[in-house]
Amino acid sequence: MAKLTARAAILNIAPYVQGKRTLNGVAKSIKLSSNESSHGPSPAAVAAYHAAAADLNRYPDGGQWGLRAAIAETYDLDADKIVCGNGSEELIGLLVRAYVGNGDHVLLSQNGFIMSKTYCATQGARLNIATEKNYRIDVDAMLALANDDTRFCTIANPNNPTGTYINSSELRRLHAGLPESCLFLVDNAYAEYVIADDYDDAIGLVNEYDNVVTTRTFSKIYGLSALRIGWAYCPQEIIDVIQRIRTPFNTNSAALAAATAAVRDTEYIKTVCEHNTKSLQHISQTLRGLGIEVIPSVANFYLLKFNEDTGRNGSDATAFLQSRGIIPRPANDSDQFLRITVGLDEENDAVLAALSDYMKS
Ligand SMILES: Cc1ncc(COP(=O)(O)O)c(C=O)c1O
């Protein structure tokens, strides 16, 4: 008798490893491992979350009307082209399920959001993965791997864990080199942090073309990671496709209420963004002064590269930081790198002091 087994495509996938959350014996660690916001959400979002407790006996608003309207107002978008998900990762998964089949060619960049790769692998897709150059998405390398059969292409912009971005003309050049039958998904989880003039959040591309989608999240600058809520901006035909497979109540009432209040509090987000920009500058300058390479980031995290000749590396630095109660995120594939989230001033100061001591140790 044949034994029960999952599909081979699934068994080849490595399980997701979450950024470390706590340290043994440390009551209050400084958690900088998952690019969350140390500022937390807007007070208005917290109040809306508490108010949602009054209606816990009712199903959520399955049409997501209130949140879609609030997002549309804040970002000046068409609410009919917005769909919300249980984190942006759910929406990425639904899009892949809808558009990528067994054996289809998909085009990915070396880094980017690991779950995009996982979802494509789950479908049994053929993964074409372009190498990045100078820690940036290499549009030429991606286009060299594109062909008429490419069904799906995705990038994260800014990218994770590098924190770098490609500018508007590069983004459009990548899109222009893909066949019309290819869904181009631009994962903009960190878009709200970017202040560069030549950055493109892909909203214009969605409005212009039938094959472009952008995903956004409330997990990062909005400080609502725990509630699992994100959104996608899509051409109408793609919205219609997602509505066929989305579970009717995929976004819960507390998340919808908190996100609706959060997205309306634009002043709060502006303050968090300004703090991030200032902190990133200070951190990068200080660490470079210590002889650590800092990959130029536009997001709320930074990637450090240790020079092997100095005898310093990511795992030793992680152990050193952890001994000071700080939790960074080691890189999966190379011990030269370490990713750290930008935190509050006192958290960043603790990181800088620890890394200074580590470099002297
Ligand atoms: C590039 C990128 N995309 C998507 C996500 C997932 O975000 P969400 O919490 O909305 O599922 C993350 C989370 O770290 C990310 O780094």
The ligand as an SDF file (V2000), in Angstrom:
LIG
                    3D

 16 16  0  0  0  0  0  0  0  0999 V2000
    9.2820   42.5410    1.2470 C   0  0  0  0  0  0  0  0  0  0  0  0
    8.1690   42.0600    2.1210 C   0  0  0  0  0  0  0  0  0  0  0  0
    6.9830   41.8060    1.5740 N   0  0  0  0  0  0  0  0  0  0  0  0
    5.9500   41.3610    2.3100 C   0  0  0  0  0  0  0  0  0  0  0  0
    6.0730   41.1400    3.6540 C   0  0  0  0  0  0  0  0  0  0  0  0
    4.8980   40.5780    4.4240 C   0  0  0  0  0  0  0  0  0  0  0  0
    4.1450   41.5420    5.0020 O   0  0  0  0  0  0  0  0  0  0  0  0
    2.7670   41.2190    5.7020 P   0  0  0  0  0  0  0  0  0  0  0  0
    2.9970   41.3220    7.1470 O   0  0  0  0  0  0  0  0  0  0  0  0
    1.8500   42.2710    5.1660 O   0  0  0  0  0  0  0  0  0  0  0  0
    2.2970   39.8510    5.2870 O   0  0  0  0  0  0  0  0  0  0  0  0
    7.2990   41.3680    4.2840 C   0  0  0  0  0  0  0  0  0  0  0  0
    7.4600   41.1100    5.7220 C   0  0  0  0  0  0  0  0  0  0  0  0
    8.4840   41.1700    6.3180 O   0  0  0  0  0  0  0  0  0  0  0  0
    8.3810   41.8430    3.4960 C   0  0  0  0  0  0  0  0  0  0  0  0
    9.5840   42.0840    4.0260 O   0  0  0  0  0  0  0  0  0  0  0  0
  1  2  1  0
  2  3  1  0
  2 15  2  0
  3  4  2  0
  4  5  1  0
  5  6  1  0
  5 12  2  0
  6  7  1  0
  7  8  1  0
  8  9  2  0
  8 10  1  0
  8 11  1  0
 12 13  1  0
 12 15  1  0
 13 14  2  0
 15 16  1  0
M  END
$$$$
